[in-house]
Amino acid sequence: MDDVILRMRGIGKEFPGVRALDGVDLRVARGEIHALMGENGAGKSTLMKVLSGVYPHGSYSGEILVDGEPARFSGVRDSERAGIAIIHQELALIPQLSIAENIFLGNERTRGRGVVDWGRTAGEARALLRRVGLDEDPTLPVASLSVGRQQLVEIAKALSKEVRLLILDEPTSALNEAESDNLLELLRELRGQGITAILISHKLGEVTRVADTITVLRDGRCVETLAMADGGVDEDRIIRGMVGRDLDHRYPERVPDIGEVRFEVRDWTVDHPTQVGRRVVDGVGLTVRRGEIVGLAGLMGAGRTEFAMSLFGRSYGRYVSGTVRKDGADLRVRDVGDAIAGGIAYVPEDRKELGLILDDDIRRNLTLAGLRRVSGRGVIDSAREAVAAEEMRGRMRVKSRDVFQATGDLSGGNQQKVVLGKWMFTEPDLLILDEPTRGIDVGAKYEIYLIVQRLAAQGASVLLISSELPELLGMCDRIYAMCEGRITGELPRAQAGQEPLMKLMTRTRA
C-alpha cells in the first residue's frame, strides 16, 4: 500500500451564489511534489484554504485525513501543529518589521520568561535565508526588499516551522528566472528530505519540470490526476484538462496595422527614492507607434516598473529629467491626473495593492478612472455608472454575479480583467501593461491577449512589460531590453528570440 500523507474526500465549499468546490477528492503521497492545476476560479486556492484551516472545519463538507487520521482544523494554527504550512499568493508580511521578525512572528525564539533571543533569531534567520537562496541581512526591514525577495522570506518563514506538508500558491509569480530556478531546486531538496509539497502554479514549464503528480481541477471539480512517471504528460495535455479543449495557439494570430509615432520618451531619468546617487532609470528613450505593441524586457531590478510608474506620474523614485512627446508635441506629466488627461493608462504589476479596491464592488472599480464619463456637474449618476460598468463587464468577459459583487471575491484572472477594464474605460492612447498575465491561467491569458490586440487594432499604442520572454515574443511588434536602468538594445519581431533578448537583458551598456 502506498504511503499517503493526505486524503481529501468529497470536499464541497459554497460562497453566496457560487459553488467553489463540488465533491473534490485529492490524494497526496508522502515525499512527492504534487501540482494542482486549473484555470482561475477552478477552486485550487479554495481547496488549499480548506486544508490549511483558513476555512475551518464546519464551513465545508467532506473529510480530511492526515496520516490516515481525521483532521478537523478550526484555524491555521491547528494545521501548522499538524505540520502543514501554506504560503499564499498574496504576501502576508509586515513591511515595517525586519526579515528575522517576520520569519519568527508568532513563533519567536525566546530565552527565559519570554524574552526574545535576538542573537539566536538572527542566526537562525540567516540559515533559513541561505536555504532559499537569499543573502540578506536579517535585520533589514522587509519593505526594503523587492517583491520577489519578499516571497522568498515567506518560504523561509514556512520552513522555520516543523513542516511536513508545504503548500505553495503561485510561489514563483513574482520571481525572476534565476530566483524561480532556485526555488524549484529547493523543492527538490525538500523532497529529498521527506517533505511533501503541493504546488499551485500556472507556469506549465515549471510544473512539468518538478512535479511527480498533477491533479487538474475545472469548475470546482476534480477532472483527473496524472502521474508524470507514466509518460505522455506534456503542456498541451495539461491544458486540455484545464480548459476542456485544445489551445492550438498560445497567442492569437494578428496582422498589425502600425501607423506613425504616437509617443516618444527622451532621456527619461529617475533617482532612487532613498539611496542618494543611485539611478533606477538612466536616460531611457523609446517610441511607440499607433497600433503597435512594444515590449519591454528585463530581469528583476532592471528598472522596468520604475520607468512605467514614473511615466504614469506616480514616481517610483525621484524624477530627475526627461521629456514625453505625444503626436510630436511635448506632454507634461506631473502626476497621475496629468497622465490620464494625456491619454496614458497604466495596469500595475501588483493589481491588489495598486490596481483595485478589493472591498469595493466591480462597478466602482471599473468606472473609477473615468468618473467624468458617468457624472454630471460633479455628481456621479448611479444609473449611468451601473450601465457603463455592466457594458464593460460584458466586453471584458468578467465572470461574476453582477457588477455589485465585491471585487475581492473574484478569481485572479477576473480581477485582472477588471483592472484592464478600468483603464480601457478611459479610452487611452497609450496603455502600459506591467506583467498583465502574472498569476493567471492560460485560458484567461488568451482572453487578455485578445483584448490587448483589439485595442491595438483600434489605433491605441501598447507598451507591454513582461518577465515571460515567450509572451513578449508572441505578442510584440518590437522589443526593447533594459538592464540596470538603461535601454541596452531594441529588436524587431523578426530578429527577436529568447537568446538575443537575454544577452541584451544582461548587458550593462548599450
C-alpha positions as CSV (number, residue, x, y, z in Angstrom):
1,M,0.0,0.0,0.0
2,D,1.3,3.5,-0.9
3,D,2.5,5.8,1.9
4,V,-0.2,8.5,1.7
5,I,0.2,11.7,3.8
6,L,-3.1,13.3,2.8
7,R,-6.5,12.4,1.6
8,M,-9.3,14.8,1.0
9,R,-12.7,13.2,0.2
10,G,-15.8,14.8,-1.2
11,I,-14.8,18.4,-0.3
12,G,-17.5,20.9,-1.1
13,K,-17.4,24.6,-0.4
14,E,-20.0,27.3,-1.2
15,F,-20.0,31.1,-1.2
16,P,-23.1,33.3,-1.7
17,G,-24.2,32.4,-5.2
18,V,-21.1,30.3,-6.1
19,R,-20.3,26.7,-5.5
20,A,-16.5,26.8,-5.5
21,L,-15.8,23.1,-4.7
22,D,-18.1,20.2,-5.7
23,G,-17.1,16.8,-4.2
24,V,-13.3,17.2,-4.8
25,D,-11.1,14.2,-4.0
26,L,-7.3,14.6,-3.5
27,R,-4.7,12.0,-2.6
28,V,-1.1,13.1,-2.0
29,A,1.8,10.6,-1.4
30,R,4.4,11.3,1.2
31,G,7.6,12.9,-0.1
32,E,6.2,13.9,-3.5
33,I,5.7,17.2,-5.3
34,H,2.0,17.3,-6.2
35,A,0.9,20.0,-8.6
36,L,-2.6,21.4,-8.5
37,M,-3.6,22.9,-11.9
38,G,-6.6,24.6,-13.2
39,E,-7.9,27.9,-14.6
40,N,-8.5,30.8,-12.3
41,G,-11.7,30.1,-10.4
42,A,-11.3,26.4,-10.7
43,G,-11.1,26.0,-6.9
44,K,-7.4,25.4,-6.3
45,S,-6.8,28.1,-3.7
46,T,-10.1,27.4,-2.1
47,L,-9.2,23.7,-1.7
48,M,-5.9,24.6,-0.1
49,K,-7.5,27.1,2.3
50,V,-9.8,24.3,3.4
51,L,-6.8,22.1,4.0
52,S,-4.8,24.7,5.9
53,G,-7.6,25.8,8.2
54,V,-8.2,29.2,6.6
55,Y,-11.8,27.9,6.1
56,P,-12.3,26.0,9.3
57,H,-14.0,22.6,9.9
58,G,-17.7,23.0,9.6
59,S,-17.6,25.6,6.9
60,Y,-17.2,22.9,4.2
61,S,-18.5,19.4,3.5
62,G,-16.4,16.3,3.2
63,E,-13.4,15.0,5.2
64,I,-9.7,15.4,5.5
65,L,-7.3,12.6,6.6
66,V,-3.7,13.3,7.5
67,D,-1.6,10.2,8.0
68,G,-4.9,8.2,7.9
69,E,-6.4,10.1,10.8
70,P,-9.4,12.6,10.6
71,A,-8.3,16.2,10.7
72,R,-10.7,18.9,11.8
73,F,-8.8,22.2,11.7
74,S,-10.5,25.1,13.4
75,G,-7.8,27.5,12.2
76,V,-4.4,27.9,10.7
77,R,-2.6,27.2,14.0
78,D,-4.3,23.8,14.1
79,S,-3.0,22.9,10.6
80,E,0.5,24.2,11.5
81,R,0.6,21.9,14.6
82,A,-0.2,19.0,12.2
83,G,2.9,20.0,10.1
84,I,1.0,21.8,7.3
85,A,2.1,25.2,6.2
86,I,0.7,27.3,3.4
87,I,2.3,30.2,1.5
88,H,-0.4,32.3,-0.1
89,Q,0.0,34.1,-3.4
90,E,-0.7,37.4,-1.5
91,L,2.2,38.3,0.7
92,A,1.5,38.1,4.5
93,L,4.5,40.1,5.7
94,I,4.6,43.2,7.9
95,P,6.7,45.7,5.9
96,Q,7.9,47.7,8.9
97,L,9.3,44.7,10.7
98,S,12.7,43.1,10.0
99,I,13.2,40.0,7.9
100,A,14.0,38.0,11.1
101,E,11.0,39.3,13.0
102,N,8.7,38.4,10.1
103,I,10.2,34.9,9.8
104,F,9.6,34.1,13.5
105,L,6.4,36.2,14.1
106,G,4.2,34.1,16.4
107,N,7.0,31.6,16.6
108,E,9.6,33.7,18.5
109,R,12.9,32.4,19.6
110,T,13.0,33.2,23.3
111,R,15.0,32.7,26.4
112,G,13.8,32.9,30.0
113,R,10.4,34.5,30.7
114,G,9.5,35.0,27.1
115,V,12.3,37.4,26.3
116,V,13.3,37.3,22.6
117,D,16.7,35.9,22.0
118,W,17.8,38.3,19.2
119,G,21.2,36.6,18.6
120,R,19.5,33.2,18.0
121,T,16.8,34.8,16.0
122,A,19.3,36.5,13.6
123,G,21.4,33.3,13.4
124,E,18.5,31.0,12.5
125,A,17.1,33.6,10.1
126,R,20.4,33.7,8.2
127,A,20.4,29.9,7.9
128,L,16.9,29.9,6.6
129,L,17.6,32.7,4.2
130,R,20.5,30.7,2.8
131,R,18.2,27.7,2.3
132,V,16.0,29.8,0.0
133,G,18.9,31.4,-1.8
134,L,18.9,34.8,-0.2
135,D,22.0,36.6,1.0
136,E,20.3,39.4,3.0
137,D,20.9,41.0,6.4
138,P,18.1,39.6,8.6
139,T,17.8,42.9,10.5
140,L,16.8,44.8,7.3
141,P,13.1,45.8,7.1
142,V,11.1,43.7,4.7
143,A,9.9,46.8,3.0
144,S,13.4,47.3,1.6
145,L,13.2,44.1,-0.4
146,S,11.7,43.5,-3.8
147,V,8.5,41.6,-4.2
148,G,10.5,38.5,-5.4
149,R,12.7,38.6,-2.3
150,Q,9.8,39.1,0.0
151,Q,8.2,35.9,-1.5
152,L,11.4,34.0,-0.6
153,V,11.1,35.4,3.0
154,E,7.6,33.9,3.1
155,I,9.1,30.5,2.2
156,A,11.8,30.8,4.8
157,K,9.1,31.6,7.3
158,A,7.2,28.4,6.4
159,L,10.4,26.4,6.7
160,S,11.0,27.7,10.2
161,K,8.2,25.6,11.4
162,E,8.1,21.8,11.8
163,V,6.6,21.5,8.3
164,R,5.8,18.1,6.8
165,L,3.4,19.3,4.1
166,L,4.2,22.6,2.4
167,I,1.6,24.3,0.2
168,L,2.8,26.9,-2.2
169,D,0.2,29.0,-4.0
170,E,1.9,30.6,-7.1
171,P,5.2,30.9,-5.3
172,T,7.2,32.0,-8.4
173,S,4.6,34.5,-9.8
174,A,6.8,37.4,-8.6
175,L,10.2,35.9,-9.1
176,N,12.7,36.2,-12.0
177,E,14.0,33.2,-13.8
178,A,17.1,32.7,-11.6
179,E,15.0,33.0,-8.4
180,S,12.4,30.6,-9.8
181,D,15.1,28.1,-10.6
182,N,16.4,28.4,-7.1
183,L,13.0,27.8,-5.6
184,L,12.4,24.7,-7.8
185,E,15.7,23.3,-6.8
186,L,14.8,24.0,-3.2
187,L,11.6,22.0,-3.7
188,R,13.6,19.1,-5.0
189,E,15.9,19.3,-2.0
190,L,13.0,19.3,0.4
191,R,11.5,16.3,-1.4
192,G,14.8,14.5,-0.8
193,Q,14.4,15.3,2.9
194,G,11.0,13.7,3.0
195,I,9.0,16.9,2.9
196,T,5.8,16.8,0.8
197,A,4.9,19.8,-1.4
198,I,1.6,20.8,-3.0
199,L,2.4,23.3,-5.8
200,I,-0.2,25.6,-7.3
201,S,1.2,27.2,-10.4
202,H,0.1,28.5,-13.8
203,K,3.6,28.1,-15.2
204,L,3.3,24.9,-17.1
205,G,7.0,24.5,-17.7
206,E,7.8,24.7,-14.0
207,V,5.2,22.1,-13.2
208,T,6.4,19.6,-15.8
209,R,9.9,20.0,-14.5
210,V,9.4,19.3,-10.9
211,A,6.0,17.6,-10.3
212,D,5.7,13.9,-9.6
213,T,1.9,14.0,-9.9
214,I,-0.6,16.6,-11.3
215,T,-4.2,16.9,-10.3
216,V,-6.4,19.1,-12.6
217,L,-9.4,21.0,-11.3
218,R,-12.1,22.5,-13.5
219,D,-15.2,24.4,-12.3
220,G,-14.7,23.2,-8.8
221,R,-14.4,19.5,-9.7
222,C,-11.5,17.1,-9.9
223,V,-11.1,16.3,-13.6
224,E,-8.1,13.9,-13.5
225,T,-4.9,13.0,-11.8
226,L,-1.8,12.4,-13.9
227,A,1.4,10.6,-12.9
228,M,4.5,12.1,-14.6
229,A,6.2,8.7,-14.4
230,D,3.6,7.2,-16.7
231,G,4.8,9.5,-19.6
232,G,2.8,11.3,-22.2
233,V,2.1,14.3,-19.9
234,D,3.2,17.5,-21.6
235,E,2.0,21.1,-21.5
236,D,-0.7,20.5,-24.2
237,R,-2.1,17.6,-22.3
238,I,-2.4,19.6,-19.1
239,I,-4.0,22.5,-21.0
240,R,-6.7,20.2,-22.4
241,G,-7.6,19.1,-18.9
242,M,-7.6,22.7,-17.6
243,V,-9.8,24.3,-20.2
244,G,-11.6,21.3,-21.6
245,R,-10.4,21.9,-25.2
246,D,-7.2,22.3,-27.2
247,L,-5.5,25.7,-27.4
248,D,-3.9,25.4,-30.8
249,H,-2.1,28.7,-30.4
250,R,-1.0,30.2,-27.1
251,Y,-1.0,33.7,-28.8
252,P,-3.8,34.9,-31.1
253,E,-2.8,35.5,-34.7
254,R,-2.6,39.1,-35.7
255,V,-1.8,41.2,-38.7
256,P,-0.6,44.6,-37.3
257,D,-1.6,47.9,-38.8
258,I,1.1,50.2,-37.5
259,G,1.0,54.0,-38.0
260,E,3.2,56.9,-37.2
261,V,4.9,57.5,-33.9
262,R,2.3,58.3,-31.2
263,F,4.5,58.5,-28.1
264,E,8.2,59.3,-27.7
265,V,10.2,59.3,-24.5
266,R,13.6,61.0,-24.4
267,D,16.3,60.8,-21.8
268,W,14.0,59.7,-19.0
269,T,15.9,59.6,-15.7
270,V,14.7,58.8,-12.2
271,D,16.8,58.6,-9.0
272,H,16.2,56.1,-6.2
273,P,13.8,57.4,-3.5
274,T,16.2,56.9,-0.6
275,Q,19.7,55.9,-1.9
276,V,21.4,59.2,-2.9
277,G,23.3,59.0,-6.2
278,R,21.6,55.8,-7.4
279,R,19.7,56.0,-10.6
280,V,16.9,53.4,-11.1
281,V,16.1,54.8,-14.6
282,D,19.0,56.2,-16.6
283,G,18.5,58.1,-19.8
284,V,15.7,55.8,-21.2
285,G,14.4,56.6,-24.6
286,L,11.8,54.8,-26.7
287,T,9.0,55.2,-29.2
288,V,5.6,53.6,-29.6
289,R,3.6,53.9,-32.8
290,R,-0.2,53.9,-33.4
291,G,-1.5,50.3,-33.4
292,E,1.8,49.0,-32.2
293,I,2.5,46.6,-29.3
294,V,6.0,47.3,-28.0
295,G,7.7,45.0,-25.4
296,L,10.0,45.9,-22.6
297,A,12.1,43.1,-21.3
298,G,14.5,43.0,-18.4
299,L,15.4,41.0,-15.3
300,M,14.1,41.9,-11.9
301,G,15.7,45.2,-10.8
302,A,16.3,46.4,-14.4
303,G,14.1,49.4,-13.8
304,R,11.1,48.5,-16.0
305,T,8.4,49.1,-13.3
306,E,10.2,52.2,-12.0
307,F,10.2,53.6,-15.6
308,A,6.5,52.8,-16.2
309,M,5.3,54.2,-12.9
310,S,7.2,57.4,-13.2
311,L,6.0,57.8,-16.8
312,F,2.4,57.5,-15.4
313,G,3.1,60.3,-12.9
314,R,3.3,58.0,-9.9
315,S,7.0,58.3,-9.2
316,Y,8.8,55.1,-8.0
317,G,11.7,57.3,-7.1
318,R,12.7,61.0,-7.5
319,Y,12.1,62.3,-11.0
320,V,15.1,64.0,-12.4
321,S,14.7,64.7,-16.1
322,G,13.3,63.7,-19.4
323,T,10.5,64.5,-21.9
324,V,7.4,62.8,-23.2
325,R,6.1,63.8,-26.6
326,K,2.6,62.8,-27.9
327,D,1.9,63.3,-31.6
328,G,5.0,65.5,-31.9
329,A,4.1,67.9,-29.0
330,D,5.6,67.9,-25.5
331,L,3.3,66.3,-22.9
332,R,3.7,67.4,-19.3
333,V,3.1,64.5,-16.8
334,R,3.5,65.9,-13.2
335,D,1.1,63.4,-11.6
336,V,-1.4,60.6,-12.4
337,G,-4.1,63.2,-13.3
338,D,-1.9,64.7,-16.0
339,A,-1.1,61.2,-17.3
340,I,-4.8,60.2,-17.6
341,A,-5.6,63.6,-19.2
342,G,-2.8,63.0,-21.7
343,G,-4.2,59.6,-22.7
344,I,-1.9,57.4,-20.7
345,A,-3.2,54.4,-18.7
346,Y,-1.2,52.0,-16.5
347,V,-2.1,48.5,-15.4
348,P,0.2,47.9,-12.5
349,E,2.3,44.8,-11.7
350,D,0.6,44.5,-8.2
351,R,-3.1,44.6,-9.0
352,K,-4.2,44.1,-5.4
353,E,-2.1,46.9,-4.0
354,L,-2.2,49.4,-6.8
355,G,-4.8,48.4,-9.3
356,L,-8.0,47.6,-7.3
357,I,-10.1,48.5,-4.3
358,L,-10.8,44.9,-3.3
359,D,-13.5,45.8,-0.7
360,D,-15.5,47.8,-3.3
361,D,-17.7,46.4,-6.0
362,I,-16.9,45.7,-9.6
363,R,-19.0,48.7,-10.7
364,R,-16.9,51.2,-8.7
365,N,-13.6,49.7,-9.8
366,L,-14.5,49.7,-13.5
367,T,-15.5,53.3,-13.5
368,L,-13.0,54.8,-11.0
369,A,-10.5,56.1,-13.5
370,G,-13.2,57.7,-15.7
371,L,-15.7,59.1,-13.3
372,R,-16.3,62.2,-15.5
373,R,-17.9,59.8,-18.1
374,V,-20.6,58.8,-15.6
375,S,-21.0,62.2,-13.8
376,G,-22.9,65.4,-14.3
377,R,-21.9,68.7,-12.6
378,G,-19.6,66.8,-10.3
379,V,-22.2,64.3,-9.2
380,I,-22.0,60.6,-10.1
381,D,-25.1,59.3,-11.9
382,S,-25.5,55.9,-10.3
383,A,-27.7,54.6,-13.1
384,R,-25.2,55.7,-15.8
385,E,-22.4,54.2,-13.7
386,A,-24.1,50.8,-13.4
387,V,-25.0,50.7,-17.1
388,A,-21.4,51.6,-18.1
389,A,-19.9,49.1,-15.7
390,E,-22.2,46.3,-17.0
391,E,-21.3,47.1,-20.5
392,M,-17.6,47.0,-19.7
393,R,-18.0,43.8,-17.6
394,G,-19.5,42.2,-20.8
395,R,-16.7,43.4,-23.0
396,M,-14.1,42.1,-20.6
397,R,-16.0,38.8,-20.0
398,V,-15.7,39.2,-16.3
399,K,-17.3,36.1,-14.6
400,S,-19.4,37.4,-11.7
401,R,-22.9,37.5,-10.4
402,D,-23.3,41.2,-11.3
403,V,-21.4,44.4,-11.1
404,F,-22.3,44.8,-7.5
405,Q,-20.2,41.8,-6.4
406,A,-17.1,42.6,-4.3
407,T,-14.0,42.7,-6.5
408,G,-12.1,40.8,-3.8
409,D,-14.4,37.8,-4.3
410,L,-13.3,37.3,-7.9
411,S,-10.6,34.9,-9.1
412,G,-7.2,36.4,-10.0
413,G,-7.9,36.3,-13.8
414,N,-11.2,38.1,-13.4
415,Q,-9.6,40.7,-11.1
416,Q,-7.1,41.3,-13.8
417,K,-9.8,41.8,-16.3
418,V,-11.4,44.4,-14.0
419,V,-8.1,46.3,-13.8
420,L,-7.8,46.2,-17.6
421,G,-11.4,47.2,-18.0
422,K,-10.9,50.2,-15.7
423,W,-8.3,51.7,-17.9
424,M,-10.0,50.7,-21.2
425,F,-13.0,52.7,-19.9
426,T,-10.8,55.8,-20.2
427,E,-10.1,55.0,-23.9
428,P,-6.4,55.5,-23.6
429,D,-4.0,56.4,-26.4
430,L,-1.1,54.6,-24.6
431,L,-1.8,51.6,-22.5
432,I,1.2,50.5,-20.3
433,L,0.8,46.9,-19.1
434,D,3.1,45.8,-16.3
435,E,3.1,41.9,-16.0
436,P,-0.6,41.8,-17.1
437,T,-0.8,38.0,-17.1
438,R,1.1,37.2,-13.9
439,G,-0.6,34.6,-11.8
440,I,-3.4,33.8,-14.2
441,D,-4.2,30.7,-16.2
442,V,-3.7,30.0,-19.9
443,G,-7.4,30.5,-20.7
444,A,-7.6,33.9,-19.0
445,K,-4.2,34.9,-20.6
446,Y,-5.6,34.2,-24.1
447,E,-8.6,36.4,-23.4
448,I,-6.4,39.2,-22.2
449,Y,-4.2,38.9,-25.3
450,L,-7.3,39.2,-27.5
451,I,-8.3,42.4,-25.6
452,V,-4.9,43.9,-26.0
453,Q,-4.8,43.1,-29.7
454,R,-8.3,44.5,-30.2
455,L,-7.2,47.8,-28.5
456,A,-4.1,48.0,-30.8
457,A,-6.3,47.3,-33.8
458,Q,-8.4,50.3,-32.9
459,G,-5.2,52.5,-33.1
460,A,-4.1,52.6,-29.5
461,S,-0.4,52.2,-28.6
462,V,0.6,49.5,-26.1
463,L,3.8,49.1,-24.0
464,L,3.9,45.6,-22.6
465,I,6.3,44.7,-19.7
466,S,6.7,41.0,-19.1
467,S,9.2,38.7,-17.4
468,E,8.0,35.9,-19.7
469,L,10.0,36.1,-22.9
470,P,7.7,33.8,-24.9
471,E,4.9,36.2,-24.1
472,L,6.9,39.2,-25.4
473,L,7.9,37.2,-28.5
474,G,4.3,36.1,-29.1
475,M,2.7,39.5,-28.7
476,C,5.0,42.3,-29.6
477,D,6.0,44.0,-32.8
478,R,9.2,45.4,-31.3
479,I,11.0,44.7,-28.1
480,Y,13.3,46.9,-26.0
481,A,15.6,45.4,-23.4
482,M,16.6,47.0,-20.1
483,C,19.5,46.4,-17.7
484,E,20.4,48.4,-14.7
485,G,18.1,51.2,-15.6
486,R,19.3,51.6,-19.2
487,I,17.9,50.6,-22.6
488,T,20.5,48.1,-23.9
489,G,19.0,47.3,-27.2
490,E,16.0,47.1,-29.5
491,L,14.9,44.2,-31.7
492,P,12.1,43.9,-34.3
493,R,9.9,40.9,-34.1
494,A,11.6,39.1,-37.0
495,Q,15.0,39.3,-35.3
496,A,13.9,38.7,-31.7
497,G,14.4,35.5,-29.8
498,Q,15.0,34.3,-26.2
499,E,18.8,34.1,-26.6
500,P,19.3,37.5,-28.2
501,L,17.0,39.1,-25.7
502,M,18.7,37.5,-22.7
503,K,22.1,38.8,-24.0
504,L,20.7,42.3,-24.1
505,M,19.0,41.9,-20.7
506,T,22.3,41.1,-19.1
507,R,24.4,43.7,-20.9
508,T,25.0,46.7,-18.7
509,R,25.9,49.1,-21.5
510,A,24.1,49.8,-24.8
